[in-house]
Amino acid sequence: MVTERRKGERITFERGFNAHMMGIDGTWRRDCTMEDISETGAKLTVEGSMEGLNLKEFFLLLSSTGLAYRRCELAWVNGDTLGVNFIKAAEKKKGMGRRPGTAAAEV
């Protein structure tokens, strides 16, 4: 029996939600399907190889223009499926914040 470790209520997408993963430094990008999401994280199915990618921290792009996104850290991997935790703005290093008057639409 698997113990439930999730902190928040999850929303499961019947057909998945098309999204993209992108490296923090912009050197790689992969299509993925978001299977479920909560306030703290998500489950993704990745298209293509994940070999050699730095998955410690990356962006999950939720819109085609990249304006809706979440900064993520890898929680677990099982084949082509992975779990991610969302990194909140308060958890980022001080001094790395946005300039006043600039805002990105985070979902």
C-alpha positions, 0 to 999 in steps of 0.5 A: 500500500502506498502512503499518500505524501501529498500536502494539497488536494490534486486536480487530475486532468482526464486527457492531460494538459499540454505543457513544456519543460525548459532548463533554467539556462534555456539550453533545453526544452521538452514537450510534456503532459501535465497529468495532475496538479496541486498548489505545491506540485505536479505530475508530468509525463515527458516526451523524448529522452530525459537523459543528460538533462539537468532536472534539479531545477527547471521551468514548467511552461504552461502557455505557448508564449511562456508568460504562465510558468512555474519554477520547479524542482524534481521530486521523483522519476518513474520511467517517463513520468516525474513528480515536481515541487513548485518553488515559491518566490519566497524560497528563491535566494534574496536579491534574485527577485523582480524589479519593482513594476515588473511582473510575470503571470505565474499560475 
